[in-house]
Amino acid sequence: MVKYSITAFGMEDIENKGIINVVNEALQIIGPLSNLPLNVSFDIDRLDSLEARSLGTPVHGGMSLREDIQVMEQAQPTGRISAVDYVEVNPNIGDKGDVHLTIQAAEHLLQAVFGHQRRGNYPNDELVNYNKLDKETNVL
């Protein structure tokens, strides 16, 4: 990373600066006036194991779901997000409750990608199908 002058932020940066400041700094580094697309890759097992458990590598003391949602709430308004991928969601790990918790976390992150904000739903707010039970899978 040093050889290619790639900036990376770790948990220490997030703890010391706060997630909003880290995201603002990252957006400044990649160019606030740029029209280049952003590809967001979520290694979802970075979430604290209390937030999601059906993961490849559970992390105690990892990022909170709130912090990850804040990342998307800051990146989404740039209009530059062109691709999003999730890795490490593994429904074969844990019981049904663990799987449900993990899928809910992934859904909340994906909703933020599409512009949902935690302020609640308003009558004209139809970006995402909010919390409706899928009749086939019985999952929100």
Legacy VTK file of the C-alpha trace (Angstrom):
# vtk DataFile Version 3.0
C-alpha trace
ASCII
DATASET POLYDATA
POINTS 140 float
0.000 0.000 0.000
2.849 2.385 0.818
4.656 1.503 -2.417
1.625 2.584 -4.493
0.602 5.488 -2.210
-2.743 3.888 -1.341
-4.411 5.383 1.706
-6.023 2.909 4.090
-8.054 3.553 7.228
-8.181 1.106 10.117
-10.318 0.735 13.221
-7.908 2.990 15.134
-8.626 5.786 12.643
-12.374 5.243 13.021
-12.124 5.219 16.817
-9.923 8.336 16.944
-11.533 10.427 14.189
-15.053 9.021 13.984
-16.551 7.329 10.934
-17.964 10.536 9.427
-14.549 12.211 9.442
-12.864 9.112 8.006
-15.393 8.907 5.156
-15.074 12.642 4.459
-11.295 12.283 4.349
-11.554 9.291 2.005
-13.916 11.160 -0.323
-11.516 14.133 -0.358
-8.593 11.859 -1.239
-10.397 10.241 -4.168
-11.582 13.603 -5.402
-14.649 15.513 -4.226
-15.280 16.982 -7.684
-14.557 13.794 -9.576
-17.169 12.072 -11.719
-15.378 8.747 -11.452
-17.649 5.907 -10.300
-17.328 4.390 -6.830
-17.314 0.633 -6.340
-18.246 -0.215 -2.753
-17.164 -3.616 -1.491
-18.532 -4.719 1.878
-16.547 -7.415 3.593
-19.481 -7.898 5.922
-17.494 -9.851 8.472
-15.921 -6.546 9.519
-19.162 -5.984 11.440
-19.041 -6.687 15.145
-20.171 -10.246 15.876
-23.095 -8.814 17.882
-24.433 -7.271 14.631
-23.979 -10.244 12.291
-22.997 -13.833 13.070
-23.308 -15.882 9.869
-19.902 -14.790 8.658
-16.633 -16.299 7.517
-14.616 -14.648 10.298
-16.588 -13.111 13.184
-14.918 -9.999 14.647
-15.378 -8.953 18.273
-15.119 -5.178 18.462
-15.617 -4.726 14.719
-17.564 -1.928 13.079
-21.117 -1.320 14.173
-23.987 -1.544 11.727
-24.648 2.131 12.466
-21.098 3.051 11.356
-21.449 1.110 8.102
-24.828 2.712 7.411
-23.221 6.120 8.017
-20.601 5.284 5.371
-23.350 4.702 2.813
-25.367 7.725 3.949
-22.331 9.852 3.104
-21.309 8.098 -0.114
-24.793 7.698 -1.633
-25.537 11.421 -2.136
-22.411 11.768 -4.303
-24.362 9.952 -7.033
-21.183 8.103 -7.947
-21.910 4.618 -6.586
-21.873 2.324 -9.598
-21.400 -1.102 -8.004
-21.793 -2.707 -4.595
-20.824 -6.191 -3.534
-21.079 -8.108 -0.290
-18.675 -10.861 0.689
-18.490 -13.230 3.641
-22.241 -13.611 4.232
-22.516 -17.337 4.920
-26.009 -18.669 5.745
-24.462 -22.100 6.427
-22.888 -20.745 9.630
-24.967 -20.417 12.786
-28.586 -21.073 13.607
-31.677 -19.496 12.024
-31.467 -16.507 14.360
-27.836 -15.876 13.380
-28.691 -16.113 9.683
-31.677 -13.778 10.110
-29.576 -11.220 12.031
-26.870 -11.271 9.344
-29.319 -10.958 6.454
-31.059 -8.069 8.216
-27.704 -6.291 8.588
-26.976 -6.793 4.876
-30.470 -5.511 3.996
-30.010 -2.353 6.078
-26.698 -1.659 4.351
-28.216 -2.230 0.928
-31.146 0.060 1.730
-28.648 2.816 2.589
-26.982 2.284 -0.814
-30.326 3.105 -2.455
-30.859 6.231 -0.384
-32.904 5.017 2.575
-32.185 7.113 5.639
-32.812 6.173 9.239
-35.192 9.106 9.703
-38.135 6.798 9.029
-40.407 6.298 6.072
-42.429 9.067 4.488
-45.492 8.590 2.244
-43.556 9.203 -0.994
-40.540 7.153 0.097
-40.593 4.202 -2.306
-36.894 3.539 -2.998
-36.763 0.225 -1.151
-39.345 -2.362 -0.115
-39.108 -1.747 3.634
-39.424 -4.621 6.075
-42.034 -6.634 4.215
-42.003 -10.351 4.863
-41.113 -12.450 1.813
-43.872 -15.081 1.756
-41.646 -17.718 0.106
-38.624 -17.443 2.413
-40.303 -16.001 5.526
-37.479 -13.453 5.758
-37.729 -9.672 5.975
LINES 1 141
140 0 1 2 3 4 5 6 7 8 9 10 11 12 13 14 15 16 17 18 19 20 21 22 23 24 25 26 27 28 29 30 31 32 33 34 35 36 37 38 39 40 41 42 43 44 45 46 47 48 49 50 51 52 53 54 55 56 57 58 59 60 61 62 63 64 65 66 67 68 69 70 71 72 73 74 75 76 77 78 79 80 81 82 83 84 85 86 87 88 89 90 91 92 93 94 95 96 97 98 99 100 101 102 103 104 105 106 107 108 109 110 111 112 113 114 115 116 117 118 119 120 121 122 123 124 125 126 127 128 129 130 131 132 133 134 135 136 137 138 139
